[in-house]
Amino acid sequence: MRILVALAVYLAVEITVLVLVGQAIGFWGLLGVLVLSAVVGAWAIRREGRRSMSTLVDAARTGRPAEAEVADGMYVALAGVLLVVPGLLSTLAALVLLVPPVRGALARRAADRAVRAGSARVGPSVTVVGAGGPGPWGARPEPAGPGRLGTGSFRGTVIEGEVLDDGRDRRDAT
């Protein structure tokens, strides 16, 4: 319900801004501003999308965590969606999202919020949710087929631990 109210308020404000700007600069001026913002936005999305993708590839190549790069790419995609939505406020929000320091600050804030909420951890750790077996510890998930992950949900005990590599090849351990 809140989302519908927020959407209605946003649409009312967006239409009001379009009407006011249209009255001030005329229909053709408003149309020119909207077209210009779409062209500039498409150029910026292409540029920032390439930059974001190259940093993601570099992170994957060097083996470092790529959470920041993934978040950066998600904010570039969100800016793309906002540019598709016609209006001046959405275009302004998209252009703000295309500024790299703004995206970095938003990504850090989202990561901090995820850590505080307990849905993410800082450091090289693995969180296993549910025991995955029968009994009181959790439900058995749907089995994973070849090349895909199981889609079952887990409920149960959370087991946290660090991944340690003892250097042995797992195939030789049998």
N, C-alpha and C positions, 0 to 999 in steps of 0.2 A: 504494500500500500504506500509506504514511504517513497519507494522508487517511482511509482506513478505520479505522486505529488511532485517529486523533484523533477521528473521529466516534464510535467506540465508547466512548472515554474520556469525551467530552462527554455522551453519552447516559447513561452510568453515573453521572456526577456530577449531572446534571440530575434523574434519577430519585431519587437519594439525597437531594438537597435537597428535592424534592417530598415524599418520605416523611417526612423529619425535620420539615418545616414542618407537614405534615398531622398528625403525631403531636402536635406542640406546640399547634396551634390547632384541630384537628379537621377533618373532611372539609368541612363547610359553610363553615368559616372559610377553608380553602384555596381552595375554589371561589369564595368571595367575593373573595379577593385576586386570583385569576386574572381574574375578570370585571372587577373594578375596574381592574386594570392594563391590560386590553384597552381599556376605555372611555377611560381617561386617555391611553393611547398613541394611540388613534384621533384624539382631540381634538388631541393634540400634533402628530401627523403632518399633519393637515389644516392646522393653524396654520403649522407650519414649512414645509410644502410650498407653501403660498400665498406665504409670505415668500420662499422660495427662487426660486419662479417669477417673482415680481415683480422681484427683483434680476437675474435672468437676462434678463428683458425689458428692464430699464433698461440693462444692459450692451450688449445688442444694439442698442438705440435710440441710445446714445451712441457706438457704434463701438469700444468698448474690449474687450480680450480677455476672454472669459467663462469661462476655465478654472476659476477658483475657484468660480464660480456653478454650473457643471456638476458639479464634484466635490461641492459642497454638496448638490445635488439627488440625486446618487447615494448619498450617505450617508443622506439622509432616506429614500430608497427601501429601502436596506439595513435601516434601522430598522423600516420597515414589514414587511419579510420576517421580521425577528426577532420582531416582535409577533405574527405569524401562527403562528409555531412555539410550541406550548404549552410552558410552563415558566417558572420564575422567573429562571433565569440569562439566558435569551434576552431576557426582558422587561427585566431590569436593563440588559443590554447595549444594548437598543434605546433605553431612556430616557436612557442616557448619550450615545448618538449623537444624540439630539434636542437636546442642549445646544449652541447655536451656537459657543461658543469651542472646544469639543471637536472639532466638525466642522472648524472652521478650522485647528486644529492638525494634524489628520489630513490635511487637503487639502494643507497646506504640506509636510508630511513626504512625502506621496506624490509631489508635484511635484519636491521635491529628489531623491528616489530616482530618478525618471524622468530627470532631468537627469544625475545621476551615471552611470546605466546607458547613457546615450547615446540613449535613445529620445525625448528631448525636448530642446529648446534654449531658452535664455533670450534674448529679444529678437525683433525682427521679421525672422526668417529663414525660409527654406524649405529643406527637405531633400528632395532628389529621390533615390529609391532605384532603382537600375537604369537602364540606358540606354533600355530599352524597344524597342530595335531588334534586328535580327538580328546575329549575330556574337558575338564573345567577351565583349561588354560586358553582356549580359543577355538574358533571354528576352522575346519580344514578349508583352505581356499580351493577354487577351481583349479584343476591341474593345468599347467602351462603346456601349450602345444609346441611343436618345433619352431623356434625362431620368434616366439611371442611370450609375453609375460602373462601370468595368471590374472584373472580379472576379479577374483574373489576378494571379499573384504575380510579383514582380520579384526578380531576383538579379543582382548585379553591382556596379558602382562607385557609390559614394555621392557625389553632387555637391551641395555646399552653396553657398548664395548668398543675397543679400538681394534683396528685391523692391523695385525702383525704378520709380516712375511718372514718366514724362517729360511727362505731361499731354496727350499726343496721343491722339486717339480711334483705336482699332485699326481701325475700319472705313475710316477715311480714309487709312490707311498703305499701301493697295494700289495 
